[in-house]
Amino acid sequence: GESGTGKRLIAHAIHKCNALEREKPLVEVSCGALTETLLESELFGHVKGAFTGAIKDRPGRFEMANGGTIFLDEIDAFSPALQVKLLRVLQEGEFERVGDNHTIKVDVRAITATNQNLENLIAQNKFRKDLYYRLNIIALEIPPLRERKGDIPLLAKELIKRHCKQAGKNISGVSE
């Protein structure tokens, strides 16, 4: 879906809909906001001395999400090399931290999002076809709010409720 369509909220809802899953970790990563090297370290962690500034061992987001869910937003931001590593962790449930040769095993459900057409990126050789098929188990296309005008009153009601609670105010609603 486009930016702002609520992909993050849907990921949270999917995570919370199963009573067994909701108590487990949900770890979010905004992939497009990170450089390739930083993204690799964020996802898989690193060991002390792996690169300048790696002053201690650090677990990655996949380790933090072990047993739960990882939400990878802007999945299209992955370089081809990082796509291979992501494919491995999704298929085999294992990876190595940056600078390490010790294999770490995880059991993680992945939810991914993009505002790009991945099939077009595959045709342009910018996204791996095998990774696409590994990720595309259940696809949801989220239409923009301009196509879901009936959702506006529900969203307004929820936002008023949240802000009233935070501000200690009592607002019953808004006019049409």
Secondary structure, DSSP 4 states (H G I P E B T S, - for coil): --TTS-HHHHHHHHHHTSHHHHTS-EEEEEGGGS-HHHHHHHHHEE-TTSSTT--S-EE-HHHHTTTSEEEEE-GGG--HHHHHHHHHHHHHSEEE-BT---EEE---EEEEE-SS-HHHHHHTTSS-HHHHHHHTTS------GGG-GGGHHHHHHHHHHHHHHHHT--------
